[in-house]
Amino acid sequence: MKEYKIAIGLSTVLCLIAFFIRDRFLMFFTTEIIGESPLFKDSWRLPGQVLPTLIFIFSFGILPFLYLSVKNYCKVSSVRNQRLSLLIISTSGLILCWVRLVYLKFKVAQIRDLLRRAEFTSDGDIPSVQFQDMHLESYLLVGLLVGWLLSIIIFRKSTNPKL
């Protein structure tokens, strides 16, 4: 019971942190994709950004519960394996965000190359990827869930050799 109270408290703290760092998260990835540094302030107030903000906050808030479910379901008792499960979960979320980043960078480069070949002369006329179309929050959440499943598969096999 004490673990669940700690998970709820940690989840609340992580949700608050996620709410305050979302603009920096978007600014970092947008800068990496399009090469410009946009200024985000209260991006959750923009039209159509309430759901992505909630997904981003939920992604951070669900981390303690994913870890706790792996720990309890697979009966992971060693500190090394507990840390490894947390590392697998968080790393897979970041890897999926990184894969989306690489894909979007490729798309932006492809768009710019095609439009330059069509003899657009100014870079201001070349369209780019909008931050609303990045869906990085969804990729982060899916990556965390993939890491959770991967952790369950790895540690369930190692703790129960009969399966």
C-alpha positions as CSV (number, residue, x, y, z in Angstrom):
1,M,0.0,0.0,0.0
2,K,2.9,2.3,0.8
3,E,4.3,1.8,-2.8
4,Y,1.0,3.0,-4.3
5,K,1.0,6.1,-2.2
6,I,4.5,6.9,-3.2
7,A,3.6,6.2,-6.9
8,I,0.6,8.6,-6.7
9,G,2.7,11.3,-5.1
10,L,5.5,10.9,-7.6
11,S,3.0,10.8,-10.4
12,T,1.5,14.1,-9.3
13,V,4.9,15.7,-9.1
14,L,5.9,14.4,-12.5
15,C,2.6,15.7,-14.0
16,L,3.3,19.2,-12.6
17,I,6.9,19.1,-14.0
18,A,5.5,17.9,-17.4
19,F,3.1,20.8,-17.5
20,F,5.8,23.3,-16.9
21,I,8.4,21.8,-19.3
22,R,6.1,21.1,-22.3
23,D,7.0,24.4,-24.0
24,R,10.7,23.7,-23.7
25,F,10.1,20.1,-25.0
26,L,8.4,21.5,-28.1
27,M,11.0,24.3,-28.5
28,F,13.8,21.7,-28.4
29,F,12.3,19.3,-30.9
30,T,11.1,22.1,-33.2
31,T,14.5,23.6,-33.3
32,E,16.0,20.2,-34.1
33,I,13.5,19.6,-36.9
34,I,13.3,22.9,-38.7
35,G,16.5,24.6,-37.6
36,E,14.6,27.7,-36.2
37,S,14.1,28.5,-32.6
38,P,10.4,29.4,-32.1
39,L,9.3,31.0,-28.9
40,F,6.5,29.0,-27.1
41,K,4.6,30.4,-24.3
42,D,1.5,28.7,-22.9
43,S,1.3,26.4,-25.9
44,W,-1.6,24.5,-24.2
45,R,-3.8,27.6,-24.8
46,L,-3.4,27.4,-28.6
47,P,-6.3,25.9,-30.6
48,G,-6.1,22.1,-30.8
49,Q,-3.3,21.8,-28.2
50,V,-5.3,20.8,-25.1
51,L,-5.3,17.0,-26.0
52,P,-1.6,16.9,-26.9
53,T,-0.8,18.7,-23.6
54,L,-2.9,16.2,-21.7
55,I,-1.1,13.3,-23.5
56,F,2.3,14.8,-22.6
57,I,1.3,15.3,-18.9
58,F,-0.2,11.7,-18.8
59,S,3.0,10.3,-20.3
60,F,5.0,11.7,-17.4
61,G,2.4,10.8,-14.8
62,I,2.1,7.2,-15.9
63,L,5.8,6.4,-15.4
64,P,5.6,5.4,-11.7
65,F,2.6,3.1,-12.4
66,L,4.3,1.4,-15.4
67,Y,7.4,0.8,-13.2
68,L,5.2,-0.5,-10.3
69,S,3.3,-2.8,-12.5
70,V,6.5,-4.4,-13.9
71,K,7.9,-4.7,-10.4
72,N,4.7,-6.3,-9.0
73,Y,3.8,-8.5,-12.0
74,C,7.2,-9.9,-12.6
75,K,8.2,-9.9,-8.9
76,V,11.4,-8.0,-9.6
77,S,13.3,-7.8,-6.3
78,S,16.8,-6.9,-7.1
79,V,17.6,-3.2,-7.3
80,R,19.6,-3.7,-10.5
81,N,16.6,-5.2,-12.3
82,Q,14.3,-2.5,-11.0
83,R,16.5,0.2,-12.3
84,L,16.9,-1.7,-15.6
85,S,13.1,-1.9,-16.0
86,L,12.8,1.8,-15.4
87,L,15.6,2.5,-17.8
88,I,14.0,0.3,-20.5
89,I,10.7,2.0,-20.1
90,S,12.0,5.6,-20.2
91,T,14.6,4.9,-23.0
92,S,12.0,3.3,-25.3
93,G,9.9,6.4,-25.0
94,L,12.8,8.7,-25.8
95,I,13.9,6.4,-28.7
96,L,10.4,6.6,-30.3
97,C,10.5,10.4,-30.0
98,W,13.9,10.4,-31.6
99,V,12.7,8.2,-34.5
100,R,9.9,10.6,-35.1
101,L,12.4,13.5,-35.0
102,V,14.6,11.8,-37.6
103,Y,11.5,11.2,-39.8
104,L,10.3,14.8,-39.6
105,K,13.8,16.1,-40.3
106,F,13.9,13.9,-43.4
107,K,10.5,15.2,-44.5
108,V,11.5,18.8,-44.0
109,A,14.7,18.3,-46.0
110,Q,12.8,16.5,-48.7
111,I,10.2,19.3,-49.0
112,R,12.9,22.0,-49.1
113,D,14.9,20.1,-51.7
114,L,11.8,19.6,-53.9
115,L,10.8,23.3,-53.7
116,R,14.3,24.5,-54.4
117,R,14.4,22.3,-57.5
118,A,11.1,24.0,-58.5
119,E,13.1,27.2,-58.4
120,F,11.7,28.8,-55.3
121,T,14.4,31.4,-54.5
122,S,13.6,32.6,-51.0
123,D,13.5,30.3,-48.0
124,G,10.6,32.3,-46.5
125,D,8.3,30.9,-49.2
126,I,9.2,27.3,-48.4
127,P,6.7,25.6,-46.1
128,S,7.8,23.5,-43.1
129,V,6.4,21.2,-40.5
130,Q,4.1,22.9,-38.0
131,F,4.5,21.9,-34.4
132,Q,0.9,20.9,-34.3
133,D,1.6,18.2,-36.8
134,M,4.6,16.6,-34.9
135,H,2.6,14.5,-32.5
136,L,5.7,13.9,-30.4
137,E,3.5,13.5,-27.2
138,S,1.8,10.5,-28.8
139,Y,5.1,8.9,-29.8
140,L,6.4,9.4,-26.3
141,L,3.4,7.7,-24.8
142,V,3.5,4.8,-27.2
143,G,7.2,4.4,-26.6
144,L,6.7,4.2,-22.9
145,L,4.0,1.6,-23.3
146,V,6.3,-0.4,-25.7
147,G,9.0,-0.2,-23.1
148,W,6.6,-1.4,-20.4
149,L,5.7,-4.4,-22.5
150,L,9.3,-5.1,-23.3
151,S,10.2,-4.9,-19.6
152,I,7.4,-7.3,-18.7
153,I,8.5,-9.8,-21.4
154,I,12.2,-9.6,-20.4
155,F,11.6,-9.9,-16.6
156,R,8.8,-12.4,-16.8
157,K,11.0,-14.7,-18.8
158,S,14.0,-14.3,-16.5
159,T,12.0,-14.8,-13.3
160,N,9.8,-17.6,-14.6
161,P,11.9,-19.9,-16.7
162,K,9.0,-22.3,-17.3
163,L,7.1,-19.8,-19.5
